[in-house]
Amino acid sequence: MESTISTDMMRILLGGSPLARGELADILHLAGLEPSLLDSPQQRIPTRLLAVIWTEVERTADDPDLGLHLGELRDGLPSGPVLFSALLNSPTLGQALERYCRYHDIMGDFVQPRLTTRGPTTVLSLSASGRVTLLRQHVEFVFSFVVSVLRHLSSEQPTVEVRFAHRRPDNISEHLRIFGPAVHFAQPENELGLDRTYLETAISAADEGLLAHLEQYADRLLRRVRPGTWSARVAELLSHSLCDGKPSLATTGFKTHVCPMV
């Protein structure tokens, strides 16, 4: 099945660009899309068209660091899409990051973020979905975006170590400004390392009662993007358990109507 990106995500990307509305409309027409499509919430467009749009926006804006700049969220955390509301209402930064990974497909399923733990560091890594090739701008946008989200949620600049798979650009001054000095290029994987202690920081605006309702809605949207199978249901339940504590085999078995063997 072809990967897609939501019109909500496209609005965030294009809304942060320096181009005029007419220039953006011309670029969308070049990709075979009507600009009015972006006014329709929760619609999906093929990811292959995103590559066309992104290349043209980068060329027209004459900004080699477009992904970094779009990810900075200079106008604050988007308030519309349910993904961002779920992040804002997570109890801690770490749980917000886990929900970002869990619900990322709602915004775009062409890239798969995942979290691993390496000693005192939590590592966010990115991999492409299917036959999609991750462009430099895609990866730089995601990492810049995640750092910006964490900064907005905590009012602190996180200390990070970034490893990019793409080669080193001629000028990395913007990378150093956004991420700090620990930026590496031509690495085996695209990875963003964060201190685990920092991710234990509480989010002051979190409302766990509201979060439960947001997750129910987000789960429904997620099932539309990737139609449910039994294994997908188990993965969803385990993901919820990992966000909120140690997963229980008995609890997961109960929710999937499977009795765990003893």
Backbone hydrogen bonds, N-H to C=O, Kabsch-Sander energy under -0.5 kcal/mol:
donor,donor_aa,acceptor,acceptor_aa,energy
5,I,45,I,-2.4
6,S,107,M,-2.9
7,T,43,Q,-2.5
10,M,6,S,-1.9
11,R,7,T,-2.1
12,I,8,D,-1.5
13,L,9,M,-2.5
14,L,10,M,-3.0
15,G,11,R,-2.4
16,G,12,I,-1.1
17,S,14,L,-1.1
24,L,20,A,-2.2
25,A,21,R,-2.3
26,D,22,G,-2.0
27,I,23,E,-1.8
28,L,24,L,-2.4
29,H,25,A,-2.3
30,L,26,D,-1.9
31,A,27,I,-1.4
32,G,29,H,-1.6
33,L,28,L,-2.9
37,L,34,E,-2.2
38,L,35,P,-1.4
39,D,36,S,-1.5
40,S,37,L,-1.8
43,Q,40,S,-1.0
45,I,5,I,-2.4
47,T,3,S,-2.2
49,L,46,P,-1.3
50,L,46,P,-0.7
50,L,47,T,-0.8
51,A,47,T,-1.3
52,V,48,R,-0.9
53,I,49,L,-2.5
54,W,50,L,-3.3
55,T,51,A,-2.1
56,E,52,V,-1.9
57,V,53,I,-2.6
58,E,54,W,-2.7
59,R,55,T,-2.1
60,T,56,E,-2.8
61,A,57,V,-2.8
62,D,58,E,-1.0
63,D,58,E,-1.3
66,L,63,D,-1.3
69,H,65,D,-2.1
70,L,66,L,-2.7
71,G,67,G,-1.7
72,E,69,H,-1.0
73,L,70,L,-0.8
76,G,73,L,-2.0
84,F,81,P,-0.6
85,S,81,P,-1.3
86,A,82,V,-2.4
87,L,83,L,-1.8
88,L,84,F,-2.3
89,N,85,S,-1.4
90,S,87,L,-1.5
93,L,201,T,-2.1
94,G,199,L,-3.0
96,A,92,T,-2.0
97,L,93,L,-2.3
98,E,94,G,-1.9
99,R,95,Q,-2.1
100,Y,96,A,-2.1
101,C,97,L,-1.8
102,R,98,E,-2.3
103,Y,99,R,-2.6
104,H,100,Y,-0.5
104,H,101,C,-0.6
106,I,103,Y,-1.6
107,M,103,Y,-0.6
107,M,104,H,-1.3
108,G,104,H,-2.2
109,D,4,T,-2.1
112,Q,127,S,-3.5
114,R,125,S,-2.0
116,T,123,V,-1.9
118,R,121,T,-3.2
121,T,118,R,-1.8
122,T,194,L,-3.2
123,V,116,T,-3.1
123,V,121,T,-0.5
124,L,122,T,-0.5
124,L,192,L,-2.9
125,S,114,R,-2.6
125,S,123,V,-0.6
126,L,190,N,-1.8
127,S,112,Q,-1.2
129,S,110,F,-2.5
130,G,128,A,-0.5
132,V,129,S,-1.8
134,L,132,V,-0.5
135,L,133,T,-0.6
139,V,135,L,-1.9
140,E,136,R,-2.6
141,F,137,Q,-2.1
142,V,138,H,-2.2
143,F,139,V,-2.4
144,S,140,E,-2.3
145,F,141,F,-3.0
146,V,142,V,-2.7
147,V,143,F,-2.2
148,S,144,S,-2.1
149,V,145,F,-2.7
150,L,146,V,-2.5
151,R,147,V,-2.0
152,H,148,S,-2.4
153,L,149,V,-2.3
154,S,150,L,-1.8
155,S,151,R,-2.4
160,V,158,P,-0.6
160,V,179,F,-0.6
161,E,193,G,-1.5
162,V,182,A,-2.8
163,R,191,E,-3.1
164,F,184,H,-2.7
176,L,172,I,-2.3
177,R,173,S,-1.9
178,I,174,E,-2.1
179,F,175,H,-2.9
180,G,176,L,-1.5
183,V,181,P,-1.9
184,H,162,V,-2.4
186,A,166,H,-2.6
187,Q,164,F,-2.8
190,N,126,L,-0.6
191,E,163,R,-2.6
191,E,189,E,-0.7
192,L,124,L,-2.6
193,G,161,E,-3.4
194,L,122,T,-2.8
195,D,159,T,-0.7
196,R,120,P,-2.6
199,L,195,D,-1.5
200,E,197,T,-1.2
201,T,198,Y,-1.8
203,I,91,P,-2.3
204,S,202,A,-0.7
206,A,203,I,-1.6
211,L,207,D,-2.4
212,A,208,E,-1.6
213,H,209,G,-1.0
214,L,210,L,-2.4
215,E,211,L,-2.6
216,Q,212,A,-1.6
217,Y,213,H,-1.9
218,A,214,L,-2.8
219,D,215,E,-2.7
220,R,216,Q,-1.6
221,L,217,Y,-2.1
222,L,218,A,-2.5
223,R,219,D,-1.9
224,R,220,R,-1.1
225,V,221,L,-1.5
226,R,222,L,-2.4
233,R,229,T,-2.2
234,V,230,W,-2.2
235,A,231,S,-2.5
236,E,232,A,-2.2
237,L,233,R,-2.3
238,L,234,V,-2.7
239,S,235,A,-2.2
240,H,236,E,-1.9
241,S,237,L,-2.3
242,L,238,L,-2.7
243,C,239,S,-1.7
244,D,240,H,-1.6
245,G,241,S,-1.0
252,T,248,S,-2.6
253,G,249,L,-2.7
254,F,250,A,-2.3
255,K,251,T,-2.2
256,T,252,T,-1.5
257,H,254,F,-1.1
258,V,253,G,-3.4
